[in-house]
Amino acid sequence: MGQLFYGSTDQPIEVDDELLMHVQLVAFTKLRRGESFVISWKRPSGAGRETIWVHSSIPLRFVCEAEPVSLDGALLEELAHAATSSRGMDLSAEKKPAPGAAKKAPLSPVPRRVPQAA
């Protein structure tokens, strides 16, 4: 189970590792563009929901226990579309990358530069 830390709190938001890797890519893309968005989830106790407004001025940290996986392009599109909507991303919905998804992109924590031919 992965963990998302937001703001100055040390209380994590627990999210499935593979889903969290997808959320991370969408979040970094949106924040890089200067776009804020909403993420919500069901509370672990089952009573109610929590929602955060994700903004580049607020610390955001992702902790994944699993190794990087191939990403599901359809899930990335779904999360990106949701993040753009007024409802935002809902992490409590049963979203899970499809095994062997057709559109795959390796997740890398650090962008790699490809040397250009001279």
LUMTI-388472 format. One line per 10 residues: number of its first residue (from 1); for each residue y, z, x of N, C-alpha, C, O. Coordinates in pm, 1 decimal. Layout:
<sites>
NUM) Y:Z:X:Y:Z:X:Y:Z:X:Y:Z:X; ...
</sites>
This chain:
<sites>
1) -117.3:0.0:84.0:0.0:0.0:0.0:123.6:0.0:88.5:136.6:82.5:178.9; 214.4:-93.7:61.4:337.6:-102.7:137.6:444.2:-10.7:80.8:428.7:44.5:-28.1; 551.6:5.2:155.0:659.7:92.6:112.1:793.5:23.8:132.9:816.2:-43.5:233.5; 880.5:42.2:36.3:1016.8:-8.8:41.2:1108.7:112.6:39.7:1102.6:195.5:-51.1; 1193.4:121.9:140.9:1290.6:231.7:148.1:1428.1:172.3:123.3:1464.6:71.7:184.1; 1504.0:234.0:34.6:1635.3:181.3:-2.1:1739.9:291.1:9.5:1720.1:402.2:-39.5; 1849.5:260.0:73.5:1956.8:356.9:89.7:1918.7:465.1:188.5:1837.8:442.9:278.5; 1977.2:581.7:171.4:1954.6:690.9:266.7:1837.4:780.3:227.6:1809.2:878.1:296.8; 1769.6:748.9:119.1:1656.9:832.9:76.0:1534.7:809.0:163.5:1513.5:699.2:214.7; 1455.1:913.8:179.4:1330.6:898.7:254.6:1211.3:887.6:159.6:1096.3:891.1:203.2
11) 1239.2:874.2:29.5:1133.2:858.4:-69.6:1104.1:709.4:-86.4:1192.0:633.0:-126.2; 980.4:667.8:-56.1:949.9:525.2:-62.8:918.9:477.5:-204.6:879.4:555.0:-291.7; 938.0:348.8:-224.0:892.8:279.5:-342.9:763.6:212.5:-298.6:766.2:128.6:-208.5; 650.7:247.2:-359.6:523.3:191.2:-316.1:493.7:61.5:-390.0:502.5:53.4:-512.5; 458.0:-40.5:-310.9:431.6:-174.0:-363.6:311.3:-230.6:-288.4:294.7:-205.5:-169.0; 227.8:-306.9:-358.6:115.9:-375.2:-294.6:166.0:-450.1:-171.1:268.7:-517.7:-177.6; 94.9:-439.0:-58.5:137.1:-500.4:67.7:170.0:-649.1:54.1:275.9:-694.2:97.7; 78.6:-724.8:-6.7:100.6:-869.2:-15.4:220.8:-902.2:-102.5:298.1:-992.1:-69.4; 237.9:-830.9:-213.4:355.3:-852.8:-297.7:480.9:-815.1:-221.0:581.6:-885.5:-228.4; 476.1:-704.2:-146.9:592.1:-659.7:-71.0:634.0:-763.1:33.6:753.4:-781.1:57.4
21) 538.7:-830.6:95.9:572.1:-934.9:193.9:647.3:-1050.0:126.6:737.1:-1108.9:186.8; 611.4:-1081.5:4.2:681.8:-1185.9:-70.8:822.0:-1138.7:-109.2:918.9:-1213.7:-97.4; 831.9:-1014.6:-154.8:961.7:-957.1:-192.5:1053.7:-954.1:-70.8:1172.9:-982.5:-81.6; 997.9:-919.5:44.8:1076.7:-911.5:168.0:1140.8:-1046.5:200.6:1259.7:-1052.8:231.6; 1064.1:-1151.8:193.8:1118.1:-1283.8:226.6:1228.3:-1323.8:129.1:1332.3:-1375.0:170.8; 1206.6:-1301.0:0.2:1308.0:-1334.5:-100.1:1433.1:-1248.5:-79.4:1545.1:-1299.3:-85.4; 1414.1:-1118.5:-55.0:1527.6:-1028.8:-35.2:1609.9:-1069.5:86.9:1732.7:-1075.8:79.7; 1543.3:-1096.9:198.4:1616.8:-1134.8:318.5:1691.2:-1266.6:299.3:1802.7:-1283.2:348.9; 1630.3:-1359.2:228.2:1696.6:-1487.0:201.6:1821.4:-1465.4:117.8:1927.4:-1519.3:149.5; 1810.1:-1387.0:11.0:1925.3:-1362.3:-76.0:2034.5:-1286.4:-1.5:2152.1:-1321.0:-12.4
31) 1997.3:-1184.3:73.5:2097.8:-1105.9:144.7:2165.5:-1187.3:254.8:2284.8:-1170.9:280.3; 2089.7:-1274.4:319.4:2147.1:-1361.4:422.1:2255.3:-1450.1:362.0:2354.1:-1482.3:428.0; 2236.1:-1489.4:236.5:2332.8:-1574.3:165.8:2447.9:-1493.8:104.7:2539.8:-1550.6:45.8; 2441.8:-1361.4:119.4:2546.1:-1276.1:63.3:2528.2:-1251.1:-85.6:2624.5:-1217.3:-154.5; 2406.2:-1267.1:-136.3:2378.5:-1249.6:-278.8:2312.4:-1114.2:-304.2:2213.4:-1079.7:-239.8; 2367.0:-1039.0:-397.0:2307.1:-912.5:-439.7:2214.6:-940.9:-556.5:2225.3:-1045.0:-621.2; 2122.5:-847.1:-583.8:2028.8:-866.6:-693.8:1967.2:-733.2:-733.7:1990.3:-630.7:-669.6; 1888.3:-736.5:-841.0:1827.1:-616.8:-897.6:1676.2:-619.0:-874.8:1612.0:-723.3:-886.7; 1620.1:-501.6:-841.7:1474.8:-482.7:-836.5:1443.1:-361.9:-924.2:1509.5:-258.6:-915.7; 1340.8:-376.0:-1008.6:1298.8:-262.9:-1091.8:1147.4:-249.1:-1087.3:1076.8:-341.7:-1047.4
41) 1097.9:-132.2:-1128.7:955.2:-104.3:-1128.8:928.9:12.4:-1222.5:1020.1:87.0:-1258.2; 802.7:27.0:-1261.9:762.2:142.2:-1342.7:750.4:262.3:-1251.3:706.6:250.5:-1136.9; 789.0:376.3:-1301.5:777.1:500.1:-1223.7:629.7:535.7:-1206.9:550.9:512.9:-1298.7; 590.4:590.8:-1092.3:450.4:625.2:-1067.8:392.2:719.5:-1173.0:272.7:714.5:-1201.9; 475.9:804.3:-1229.4:428.1:897.6:-1331.6:397.2:825.8:-1462.2:334.1:882.4:-1551.5; 441.9:700.9:-1473.3:421.0:624.8:-1595.7:530.0:648.0:-1697.9:531.4:583.4:-1802.8; 621.3:739.0:-1669.2:730.7:769.1:-1761.0:857.7:698.8:-1716.9:927.1:745.4:-1626.5; 887.9:588.0:-1780.0:1013.5:520.3:-1753.2:1009.1:421.4:-1638.3:903.6:390.5:-1582.9; 1127.7:373.3:-1604.9:1144.3:272.7:-1501.0:1256.9:313.9:-1408.1:1340.8:397.0:-1442.6; 1257.2:254.9:-1290.6:1367.4:272.7:-1196.1:1419.6:135.6:-1159.4:1344.3:38.2:-1157.3
51) 1547.5:128.0:-1130.6:1611.6:2.2:-1094.4:1710.2:28.7:-981.6:1781.3:129.2:-982.1; 1713.6:-61.9:-885.6:1813.2:-53.6:-778.2:1890.8:-183.9:-771.4:1838.4:-290.6:-803.2; 2015.5:-173.9:-729.7:2100.6:-288.7:-705.2:2095.7:-310.9:-554.7:2143.8:-227.5:-477.9; 2038.3:-422.1:-512.4:2021.4:-449.5:-370.1:2145.3:-523.3:-319.6:2182.1:-629.3:-370.3; 2207.3:-464.6:-219.3:2330.8:-519.8:-161.5:2321.8:-508.6:-9.8:2260.0:-415.7:42.2; 2381.9:-600.7:59.6:2371.3:-604.3:205.5:2432.3:-483.1:274.8:2401.3:-457.6:391.1; 2517.6:-408.4:207.2:2578.8:-290.6:270.2:2490.6:-165.8:260.9:2524.0:-61.8:317.6; 2378.6:-176.0:189.8:2289.8:-61.4:172.0:2162.0:-84.6:251.4:2099.4:-189.7:237.6; 2122.0:12.0:334.9:2001.8:-6.4:417.4:1876.6:-34.8:332.9:1855.5:24.9:227.3; 1795.9:-126.5:382.6:1673.6:-168.3:316.0:1567.0:-181.6:423.9:1586.9:-251.3:523.4
61) 1452.1:-113.6:403.7:1346.5:-117.3:504.4:1213.0:-140.2:435.7:1181.8:-77.5:334.5; 1134.7:-231.5:492.7:1002.0:-265.3:441.8:898.0:-215.9:540.8:910.9:-238.4:661.1; 794.2:-148.3:490.7:684.1:-102.3:574.6:555.2:-153.2:510.7:520.9:-115.5:398.7; 484.5:-239.5:583.7:358.4:-294.1:533.7:245.1:-247.3:622.8:255.8:-250.3:745.4; 137.5:-204.5:561.0:19.8:-160.8:635.7:-65.1:-280.1:678.3:-129.9:-276.5:782.9; -64.5:-385.1:597.9:-148.4:-502.3:623.7:-80.8:-595.7:723.5:40.6:-591.0:743.0; -161.1:-679.5:785.4:-108.9:-783.4:873.8:-41.2:-889.9:788.8:-73.5:-903.8:670.9; 52.4:-965.6:846.3:117.0:-1073.2:771.3:13.5:-1169.5:712.8:-88.3:-1199.6:775.1; 42.4:-1216.3:592.2:-48.8:-1305.6:521.0:20.2:-1438.5:495.4:141.8:-1450.5:510.3; -58.3:-1537.9:456.7:-0.5:-1663.2:411.6:63.5:-1636.9:276.1:5.6:-1570.1:190.4
71) 181.4:-1689.3:258.3:255.3:-1662.4:135.8:226.2:-1766.3:28.8:200.2:-1882.9:58.6; 230.9:-1722.3:-95.8:207.9:-1805.4:-213.4:342.7:-1863.6:-255.6:430.8:-1790.6:-301.1; 358.5:-1994.6:-240.5:484.6:-2060.9:-273.0:526.3:-2042.0:-417.5:644.5:-2024.1:-446.7; 429.2:-2046.0:-508.4:461.3:-2028.6:-650.9:515.4:-1888.2:-677.7:609.6:-1872.0:-755.3; 456.6:-1786.6:-614.0:504.1:-1649.6:-631.9:643.2:-1633.4:-570.7:728.4:-1565.9:-628.4; 666.8:-1694.2:-455.1:800.3:-1688.9:-394.0:905.0:-1748.3:-487.8:1012.8:-1691.5:-505.7; 872.6:-1862.6:-547.3:965.4:-1926.2:-641.7:989.7:-1837.0:-762.3:1103.1:-1823.5:-808.2; 883.6:-1776.3:-813.6:895.6:-1688.3:-930.3:984.9:-1568.1:-898.0:1071.9:-1532.5:-977.5; 964.0:-1506.3:-783.2:1044.8:-1390.9:-744.3:1189.9:-1430.1:-718.4:1281.6:-1357.2:-756.4; 1211.2:-1544.0:-654.3:1347.4:-1590.2:-626.9:1421.1:-1618.3:-757.4:1538.3:-1583.7:-772.0
81) 1351.7:-1681.2:-852.0:1412.9:-1709.5:-982.7:1445.7:-1578.0:-1053.6:1554.1:-1562.9:-1109.8; 1352.2:-1483.1:-1050.9:1375.0:-1353.8:-1115.9:1492.9:-1280.5:-1052.8:1573.4:-1219.8:-1123.5; 1503.6:-1285.8:-919.6:1612.3:-1216.9:-850.0:1747.7:-1275.0:-888.0:1848.6:-1204.7:-883.9; 1750.8:-1401.9:-924.9:1874.4:-1467.7:-964.2:1910.8:-1436.4:-1108.8:2026.9:-1449.4:-1147.6; 1813.2:-1395.5:-1188.4:1837.5:-1367.5:-1329.9:1904.9:-1231.8:-1348.9:1910.4:-1150.7:-1256.5; 1955.4:-1208.6:-1468.2:2020.5:-1080.5:-1497.1:1920.1:-965.2:-1503.0:1958.8:-849.7:-1485.3; 1793.0:-994.1:-1527.5:1690.1:-888.4:-1532.4:1644.2:-849.2:-1392.5:1602.3:-735.4:-1371.7; 1651.1:-939.6:-1297.6:1610.8:-910.9:-1160.8:1460.8:-915.2:-1141.5:1385.6:-950.9:-1232.2; 1418.4:-878.2:-1021.6:1276.2:-875.0:-987.1:1211.2:-753.0:-1049.4:1265.7:-642.9:-1042.2; 1095.5:-771.6:-1110.5:1020.7:-660.1:-1168.1:892.8:-643.1:-1086.8:800.7:-724.1:-1097.8
91) 887.2:-539.0:-1006.1:771.9:-515.5:-919.7:655.3:-452.2:-993.4:545.5:-443.2:-938.6; 676.9:-408.4:-1115.6:568.1:-346.4:-1190.3:484.9:-449.1:-1265.3:375.1:-418.1:-1311.6; 536.0:-571.1:-1277.6:457.2:-676.5:-1341.5:339.0:-707.3:-1250.8:347.9:-692.2:-1129.0; 230.4:-749.7:-1309.2:110.0:-777.6:-1231.5:123.5:-910.9:-1158.6:70.3:-1013.0:-1202.1; 194.9:-907.9:-1048.2:211.2:-1026.6:-965.7:130.8:-1004.1:-839.2:145.1:-901.5:-772.6; 49.3:-1096.9:-807.7:-30.2:-1086.2:-685.9:-48.6:-1227.1:-633.6:-77.1:-1317.7:-712.0; -33.6:-1248.6:-505.3:-54.6:-1382.0:-450.7:-194.8:-1431.9:-484.3:-292.6:-1357.5:-476.5; -202.1:-1556.8:-520.9:-332.2:-1616.6:-551.4:-407.0:-1641.6:-421.8:-349.7:-1696.6:-327.8; -534.4:-1602.3:-414.2:-610.6:-1628.1:-292.5:-621.4:-1778.7:-269.4:-651.2:-1854.4:-361.8; -597.2:-1821.1:-147.0:-607.5:-1963.1:-112.6:-505.1:-2049.2:-184.1:-532.9:-2164.7:-216.4
101) -386.6:-1994.1:-209.1:-283.0:-2070.5:-279.8:-251.8:-2198.7:-204.8:-258.4:-2203.4:-81.9; -217.8:-2302.5:-279.8:-194.7:-2434.6:-220.4:-74.2:-2435.4:-127.6:-81.4:-2489.8:-17.4; 35.8:-2376.0:-170.6:156.3:-2374.4:-88.1:155.1:-2248.0:-4.4:169.6:-2138.0:-57.8; 138.2:-2262.1:123.4:134.1:-2145.1:210.4:240.8:-2156.0:317.7:270.4:-2264.2:368.3; 297.2:-2042.2:350.8:392.0:-2035.6:460.7:363.9:-1906.7:535.2:361.9:-1800.7:472.8; 342.1:-1910.7:666.1:313.7:-1786.7:738.1:435.9:-1696.2:738.3:548.7:-1742.4:755.2; 412.6:-1568.2:719.6:519.6:-1470.9:723.1:534.3:-1421.7:865.5:437.7:-1376.0:926.8; 653.9:-1431.0:917.3:679.7:-1385.0:1052.2:796.1:-1288.0:1047.2:899.0:-1321.1:988.2; 784.8:-1169.2:1106.6:893.6:-1073.6:1100.9:1016.9:-1120.3:1177.7:1127.8:-1075.2:1149.3; 999.2:-1208.7:1272.9:1109.9:-1259.6:1351.5:1107.5:-1411.1:1347.8:1006.1:-1471.4:1383.0
111) 1217.3:-1475.2:1305.7:1217.3:-1621.4:1304.9:1192.1:-1673.9:1444.9:1245.3:-1620.7:1542.4; 1113.3:-1775.4:1454.8:1081.6:-1833.9:1585.2:1154.7:-1965.1:1601.7:1163.7:-2044.8:1508.3; 1206.2:-1986.9:1719.1:1271.9:-2112.8:1749.7:1172.7:-2207.1:1812.2:1095.5:-2169.9:1900.7; 1176.0:-2327.7:1765.5:1086.4:-2428.8:1821.0:1166.7:-2506.4:1923.9:1273.4:-2559.3:1892.8; 1115.3:-2513.5:2047.3:1189.5:-2588.7:2150.3:1198.6:-2734.6:2109.3:1100.7:-2794.1:2064.1; 1317.1:-2791.2:2125.6:1337.2:-2930.7:2090.7:1311.3:-3018.2:2213.3:1343.6:-2982.3:2326.5; 1252.3:-3133.2:2186.2:1223.1:-3226.7:2294.9:1354.9:-3283.1:2348.8:1449.3:-3308.0:2273.8; 1358.2:-3301.9:2477.8:1480.4:-3352.7:2541.2:1491.4:-3501.5:2527.5:1588.1:-3561.0:2575.0
</sites>
